[in-house]
Each structure stands twice: as C-alpha cells, then as structure tokens.
Amino acid sequence: MSTEEDPLARMAGRLRQLQLRAGRPSLNDLVRLTAAQGKRRAMKRSTIQEKLKGISTPDFVQVQAIVDACRRYAEEIGHPLPVSETDPEQWHGYWTEMAQAQMGPRSQQVRGRHAEAMLPREPVVSPAGPPESFREIPSATAPPTGSTVGGGPHPSQYRPFQDVFTKVNGPAQLGQPNGDVHEDGGAFVQYFEAVWLPESMLICALPGQKPVAMPASVWEALGAAGGAPQVGMPDQDSFIAPDQPLIERDATLIELSGGSLGPGQLVRANNQQPWQWLPKPHLIQPTGRGHSSWRPTAEPDLLIRAFAVLPWQGQEGFRISKAGRNRLLAALTACEFSQTVAALAGRLGALQPSLKWEREPDASQNNRSAQYIAVLPTSPQGPVATARVMLHCPSGIRPVITTAAELRMEIPLANSPRQQEIRHDGRPGIADLKQLFVTAWHAATEIAPQTITSDPAAVPLIGQPSVEFSVETSTSDRPSVLSDVLDLSAFGASSRPSISEMRVAVTAPVGIDRAAQERWVTEALIDMANGHGFVDVDATAL
C-alpha cells in the first residue's frame, strides 16, 4: 500500500492541511486549545504529534479535539476558518472512511451488520449544536474500536460493567466501547461512542461501588465540582428505572451519594444549561475557624456570629470593587439582619431605630478585604450593640472566600443601674438567638459576597460551603458564663455547669430559601444544645 493509499496517512494529511489553513498553530497551542475543551478532549503534546504525523490511529474524539483546536486558533488570530472546513459531519465521514479502510473486507461486512442492528428504530434527533458538538449522523456506521465492554487492565470491573451494559440496553443507549476501562479522577471509566447520539456516553464506578452509565457531560460536571470521590455518584433515585442504572441526557436533577462531602445534587434549569453541583443541607462538625477569624480587640459581653466558607470556582480572581462596596451598603441597609439587630438593641435602650453602616475604622480595607460596622449607642452608658459584616478574598492565609456577620452586645448585669433603667432582664433568649442565626446566615452568604458578585447563588462551587454558628461570652474582664448574658431557660437544664461558648455548623447551598434556613437553624440549635448537656431539647422547645 502506498502512502497515498494509506488511510491513516490520508487522515493525518487532512489534519495537517487544516492546521496549515488555521494559521499554523504550534503543538503547544494545540495542547492548550484541546485542554480548553474539557478533560475528555485534552491531549498531550506527544499524542497530537503522533496523530498529525500518522504514527498512530486517532479515535473520533481526538479528531474532534484537533479540528476544534484549529478552529479556535484561527478565531484567536482573527482569521476564522469557513464553517465547512470544521463541519463535524464531514470529519466524521473522513474518520469513518479511515476506520473502514483499515479493516479487511470480511471485518467491514460484519461490523456493518452489527452497526445496523445497533441503530435504534426511532433515533433520538438531537438539536444542531455548535461546530464542535457531536451531532447525529444516522447514516454512518458505529465506530469500530476493537475494545470490549469492561475490558482493559482492571479485570475486577469486567463483570459489573458487562451487567450495566446489558441492563441499560447498551448497544442502543451507549454504542460501542471507545477504549478500555481506565482510571480517571479516582474512578473506573469506560467511554462509548455511537454516531446517532449527540455526545459520548460512559460507564463509571467508584472503587467498591456499582457502576452507573451516564453522558460524558455529567461526568465532566462531577469532575468540575471536585471529582466523584468528593461529590459522589448518581444514586438510584436518578436512574431511568430502579433496575436500569442510566442517567438520561435530558435530566435536570441528579441525586448524588457516596462522596466524601456527603449527599449532594447536580442541577440545571434545562438540558441546554450547564450543570451545577449543590450540597444537600446537613450538619457538619464545626472547625473553629470562625472563632479565630476577625477577633474583636475588646471582647463584648455577648458575641453571636455566622461565619461562612465559600469555595467558589475562580475564587482566586475575585476582587472587591467600588461598585461592589456600593452594592453591599445598599443591601445591608435593607436586609433582615439589620432589622433584627436594631429591634433587639432597641429593647436594651438603643437610641436610633435603624442601623447606619460604614467602613470599619482602623480595619483592613483593600481589594481583598472589606469590613463594615454599625454601632447602636445609648446615653450616657455607651454602646449597646455593634453589628459587623466582613469578607475576605483568597490569600496565602485564607485559601478560600470567607465571610462573617455578627452581633456584639453589652448586657446589663442583674440588679445593675443599667438593668434598672430598662426595667427588664436585658438578656436575649433562644428565640432571639434563632432569629439572629437565620438572618446572619443570609447576611454572611448572600449580602457580604455582593462586594465581589451581584449574584452569589449563581457562582459554581468547587467544594462544600459551610456556615459555623457560634455564641460566646467574654471571660477576660470578669468571670462569666453564657447564661449570665443569654437566657438559656428554653433549653432546660444542662449537665455542664459552666458554659462560655457553643458552636455548630451546617453545609447548604448559597441562596437556600428562608423556610429551609429556619428548619436547619432549628436542627443546628438542637444539636448544639444536646452537645453541651441540654439533652432534653427538641423542636418543640424552639
């Protein structure tokens, strides 16, 4: 066979010709531009070089990746290629021609019959996508690969992958294997291709767990959120049927379990939108980071705080702008946290009916840090309450976005002149604490982040967001226990006589609705109380 007749050389020549017409992107450019298409299409320099020289046979995904990289490079330099030169149907035709030419006549005949039998009777017609998308080509044969379902260097996965392939009607739903089972992101993965499907499919499994079949876009979304070992795998509630472990391409909600971050979900508005990972709310162990951050120079009688950690995609690039500070001040003025603080302070004799927020004097204020304060004074005794809201962008000290909303209060001691003046027990109660936790949660996760984004709930997550609630009293100026400054009677009796602080933590999506916040703050208060010896507390007490 001459070089001109060699199907592999002919395909390599077509790719090199496209590279030339695109403006001669270098191998490094092609590495960068294939990586930009996602993990599935990312290619090493040596692999790209082999495909361009015709040293090894490319699969169709690799052809797509190189073609799209050339298209993107041409657009970068201001000389876009004609659409016809990067048309996926045309390139699939080139690839099918090469694959069939590499087989003997009998192999072509057998594969042709097998592919025809695999075509669904009523193919799903996918909408036309952008030039780089894998569109339906119903007349072409299925991609021949030579791989077997569950085959490869991980024999323990052979039978489980075979079982899933059979249960989900693999020939119609998945196509044929495009490579062996391999390790990817801590899981076992095998890709499948079928020319009538709009995207690649795959079967994947975490070690020790049952495999699941899904579109490649779902697997990429799991990877973007931190990887399946961290965020989990689709569970039975998301399968097309209990005995068919397959995630549909049109799914908009996928329940996840088995990850180190606990239960979560992949959600999207419709099948044209990208997936977003969200944790399902649950209690977690408090880390104590909220205690050590933004400590007051003078300890108040009572400190109530919600401290949030927000692991967002692209968080290293977030900066605080003047527009962001203006958004924050406008939101603080109208938010329920401000109203709750003002109402509580008013019971202690505060003079002004509402909070006036300003930048905190002598605090760090720059493009990574914002601290705002509102003081509610009385006369002549001094301040009753001080509210603060803070945000810090990632730095060497804090690698994630952290925020806090807090209330500091000076509580009149029993029988003191101050208490006689206001004529009632000045201590807040558990109902006040619950309201402060709820509204401070909202302020920390949805108000403070407005310094860096106008829509905090829309920023994709790369980890578990958390809110640590804490309540503590000062022990530096005088011996004090929490019950001196906070009425704990709703909790009943505790087996621990001296409690100066309590804390508890919750993980939940940013933007969780108010009813869910109240429900989880109730759960958090019960857990916090039980953990500090108030063993008779339940929801009826709150």
N, C-alpha and C positions, 0 to 999 in steps of 0.2 A: 504494500500500500504506500503510495507516495504521500509526501507531506500535505499536498493539496487535497488528497482524498481522505486524509486522517481526520475523523470527525472532531477529535479533541483539539487538534491544531487549528481546525477551522473555527471552533468556538473561541479559542484563545485569540486568534486573529481578529475576530469581531470585537472582542473586549478591548484589545489594544487599539483598534481603529476608533472605538468610542472614546477611549482615553485621550487619543490624539485630538479628536474633534472637540473634546471638552476643554482643551487648553493645556494638556499635558500635566494633570495633577500628579505630584510625586507619590511614591509609596507611603510616605509619612502622611500626606494629605488624605490618601485613601484609607489609611488606618484610622485617622481622626474622623473621617466622614462616615465610615461604616460603624464606628463606635457610637456616633450620634444617632444612629437608627435603633439603638437598643441592644441589649445583651444578646438576643437571638441572632442578630446580623453582624455583630462586631467581629472583625477579622484581624489576625496578626499580620505583620509585615511579610513574613516568610510565606504565609498561606496565600496572600494576594499575589505575591511574586510567582508562586507556583501556578496559579490559575492563569495569569497573564502570559506565561511562557508555555503553557500547555504541558506542564510536568505532571500534574495530577488532575483528575476529573472533578469539576465543581458540581455540587448539588445546586438545585434551583434557588435555594435561599441565598447561597453565595453569589450566584449570578445576579439576583435581585440587588444584593447589597452593593456590588461593584457598579452596576448600572446606575443605581440611585446615587452613589457617591460621586460618580462622574457628573450626573445631572446637577447635584448640589454645588459642586465645584464650579461648573460653568456659570451658575447663577451668582456665586460669590464674586467672580471676576467680571461680572457684568455682560456676559455673552451667553445667555441661556440657549440650550440646545432645543431644536424643534421637538415637539411632543412625540412625533412619530419615531424618533430615534431612541427614546427611552420607554416606549409603549410596552407594558408588561406582557401583553398577549403575544406580541411579536417576539420578545425574548424568550417566552415560554416555548414558542414554536421552535426557535433555534435550539433551545436546550433539549426538547423532546426529540428533535431530529438527531442531535448528537447521541442521546441515550439509546435510541433505537438502532442507530448505525453501529454502535459498539456491541450490540448483541448479534448472535448468529440468527439465521432465518427462522429456525425452529423456536428459539427463545422468544423472538419477536411475535411469532404466532401465538404461543402460549400466553405471553404477557398481554397481548391484545385481547384475547378471550377473557382473561382474568380481569382486566381493567373494565371491559364492557359489562361483565357480570356485577362488578362493584358499583357501577354508576347507579344512583338512586332513581327510582321510577319517576319521582316528581322532584327533580333537583331544586334546592332552595336557591332562588335567584337573589344574589347579593347586589346592593346598590353600587353604582360605579364609584370607585374611590379615587384618590389622588394617584398620580403616576406611579408612586412607589408601592401601592397596595396590590395584594394578590387577588385578582378578580377571577370570576367564574369563567372557565373556558370549557364548556360542556363537551366539545367535540374531541378534545385531546385525550390521550391515554394517561393512565395513572403513572406517577413517577416510579421507575424501576430502581430499586436500591440494593437488592440482594440481602438486606438485613431481615431478621426475623423478630416478631413481637417478643419482647422480653430478652432478646439476645444480647450478648456482649460480655464484658468482664465481671459481671455481678450476677452469678448464677442463682443467688437467693431470690432474685426478682423475676426470674423466668415464669414460674407458675402464677404468682399474683398478677403480673402484667397480662399474661395469657387469659386469665379469668376475667379481668376487667374488659379486655378487648372483646371477648365473647359476649359478656353481659350487655354491653352498650351497642352491639351490632357494629363492631369496629370497622369492617370494610366500607360501610355506608357513612358512618358518623365520623370516622377518623382518617380513613385512607390507608396507605401503606407506610411502614416504618421508613423514616429518613435518617438512618444511622442507628447505632446500638444504644442500649441503656448506658448512661454515663452519670457521673456525679455533677451536680450543679447547685451551688448555694446550700450545701448540706443535705440535699435530697437526691433521690434517684430519678432520672428524667429520660424519656424517650420521645422524640418528635415524630410526627406523622404528617404526610402531605397527601392531598387529593385535589385534583385540578378543579373540581366543582365546588370546593369550599373556599370562602373568602379569606381565610387565614389558616396558618398552621395549627394543628392540634397536638396534644401531647398527653402521655400518661406519666404521672409522677407520684412519688411516695416518700414520706419521711422514714428514716430507719425505724423498723418495728411497727409501722402503721400500714394500713391498707391503701393501695393505690387509688387514685382518682384521675379521670380523664377530663381535660379542660382545654379551652382555647389558649393559644400562646399568649394572648393579651392579658389573660387572667394571671398566668404565671409571671409575666413581666410586672404586673401590678403588685404581686406579692413580693417580688424582688425589690421594687422601688420603695416599698414600705419597710424594708429591713430583712426580707427573706422569710421563707416558710418556717424554718426553725424558730424564728422570733414571733411572727404574727399568726402562724398556724396554717392549717389546710382546710378546704371546704368540708363541712360535715354533712351528714345525711339529710338535714333539713333543706339543703340547697340542691340535691340531686333531682334529675328529671323524674325519678321514681325511686322508692326506697331500695330496690334491688338493682338499680342502674346508676352506678357512681359516675355520672357525667354532668358537667356544668354546661348549660346551653349558652350559645353565643349571644342570645338576646337578653340574658339575665341582667337584672339591675340591682339585686341584693344577694350577697353570698355570705352565709354564716361560716365563721372560722373557729376552729378549736385546735388544741394540741400545741400551741405555740408558747414560748417562754413568757410572753406578755399577757397571757390569759385570753379569754374569749374576745373575739372582735368581729368585724364585718368589712367586706368590700361593698361599697355603694356607688351608684352613679344615677344621674337623673334619667338617662335613656341610653340606648346602645350606641349612640353617636358621641357620648361624652366619656372622658377618661375615668378610670376607677379611682376611688379614694378609700384608703383604709381608715377605719374608725374603731377605737376600742369600745367594747361593751362596758358600761359602768360597773365597777366593783371596788370594794375596799381593798387597800393595799397597806403594807407596812410603812409607817412614816419613817423618813430617813433622817429627820432632824436638821436638814439643810435650811428649812425655814427659820429655825431658831438662831442659826449663826449668821444669817444674812441681814443686812441693814439694821443692826442692833442700835437701840436708842442710846444716846450719850448719858441721859439721865433716865433711870428706869421708872416707869409710871407705876401707879398702884395696880392697874389692870391693863393688860395688853391682849387684844383679840386680833388675830391675823389669819388671812388666807394667803398662802404662798404657793405660786404656780410655777411649774416647769413645763415649757412648751417646746418639744423637739420638732422643729419645722424644717421642711426641705428648703435648702438655700439659705439657712439661717445665718451663715457667715457673712452674707451680703446685705443683711438688713441694717439700715441706719436710721437714726432719728432726725427728722427734718423739722423746719419751722412749721410747715403745713401740718405735720403730724402732731406737733405740740398744740397747735390751734384746735385740731380735732379733739385731742384729749381734753382740753379745758372746756370745750363746748359740751362734750359727753359727760364730764364729771359734774357739771352744774345741774344737769337734768337727771342724773342716774339715781336709782333707788338706794344705793349705798349712802349717798349724801343725805337723802331724806331720812333714812333710818338713823344715821348718826345724829342729825340735827334734832330729831324727835326724842331720842334717848338723852342727849345732852340737855335738852330743854327741861326735862324732869329734874335735872340737877342744878337748875338756875342759870343756864346759859342765856346771855343777853340777846344774841342775834338769832333770828328764826331760821336762817339758812346758812350754808357753808360758802365761804369765799376762798376759792382755790388759787394758789400761786406757786411759783417755783420755790422750792425749799431753800432758804438762805444757807450758805456755807456747805451745801451738798454738792456732790459731783454732778455737773450738768455738761454733757457733750453729745456727740452724735451716736454714742453707745449707751448713755445712761440718762435717765430722766427721773426726777423725784419731785413730787408735788405735795403740798401741805395745806390744810385748812384748820385754823385754830378757833375754837368757840370759847370766848372769855366770859368771866364773871367779874364782878367788882364787889368788894376790894380783894377777895381771896385769891384771884389769879385764874388761870385757865382750868376749865372743867374737862374739856376733851380736845384731842388733837387727832385728826384723820390724815392718813398719808397713803399715797399711791405711788408705786415705784416700778420701773422696768429697766432691765439691763440686757443689752445685746451680747452675743457670744464674745468671749475674750479668752486669754490664756488662763484666767482664773475660773471663769464660768463658761464651759464649752457649749451651753445651750441657753436659749432665751429664758430668763427668769423674771417674774413679776410678783408684786405683793400689794394687797390692800389691807390696811389695819386701822384699828381704833385704839388710842391710848387714853385712859381715863384716870382722873384723880377722884377717889371715892372718899367721902367724909366718914371718919370712924364713928362708931356708935357713941352717942351722947356728946359728940363734939359740937362746938358752936356752929360749925357749918351745917351739920345734920339738923340741929335745932332750927336753923334758919329756913331750910327747905321743908322741914316738918314731916319727913318720912324717911324710911330706910333708903338710902341712896344707892344701894347695890342693884345692878341689873340682875335679872333672873334668867332661867334657862330658856324661856320664850324669847327674851331679848337676844340671847346668845345664838339661838337658832336663826333668827331673822338676820343677825349680823353675819353669820357664816354664809347664808344664802346670798345676800347682797354683795358681800365681799368677794365671794366666788365669781359672781358676774363681773365685778369691777376688775378683778385680777386677770381674768381670761378674755374678757371682751371689751373692756374700757381701756385699761392700760396699754394693750397692744395696738390701739389706734394711733399711737405715736409712730408706728412703723408700717401699718397696713390699714386700709379702710374697711376690710372685711376679714377679721381674724378667723372666722369659722371656715373660710374657703381655702386657707393655706394648707397644703398637703402635709401630713405627718410622716416622720421617719422613726417614730418611737412612741412610747406611752406618755401622753400628757398626764400630769398629776396635780392635785391640789392638796396641800397639807394645811389642815385647820389646827390652830393652837390657841390656847388661852392660858395665861400665866400671870403671876403676881410678883412684885418686887420683894426680894428678901435682903436687899443690901442696906436700906436705911433703918428698917425695923423688922423684927421677926414677924413674918406674915404667912398666913395660909390662904388658899384660894377662897375659902368660904368667908373670909373677912371682907372680901371685895366683890364676891359673886354669890348670889343666893342659889345654893345648890339643893334646896329642900325638895325640889321636884324629882331629884334623883334618889331620894330616900337616904338611908344610912350606908356608910362605907366602912369596909373593914380596915381601911387605911386612914389613920387619924390625921396625918399631915400631908396634904397635897398642895404643892405650889404651882404645878403646871400640868396640863393634859394636852395631848395632841392625837390626831388621827388623820388618815389620808385616803383619798378617793382618786381613781382614774376614770375619766369620762371624756367624750369628745368636746372640743371647744364649741360653744353655741348650743349646748344641751338646753332643752326647754325648761321653763320655770317650774312646772309641776315635777319634772324629773329631778331638778336640783333640790327641791324641798324634800322629796322622797329619800334621796341619797344623803342629804344632811341629817335627816332623822335617823337613818341607818348608822351614819357616822357617829352621831351623838350617843346612840345606844352602845355601839362598840367601844367608844371612848370611855363611857361611864362604867361599863362592865369591866373594862381593863384596869380601872382604878378602884375596884372594890365595890362599886354600886351595882350589885348583882341582881337586884330586883327591878331594874329599869327595863321597860319595854315601850312600844309605840304609844300605848295609852297614856303614859306619863308625859308625852311630848305633844 
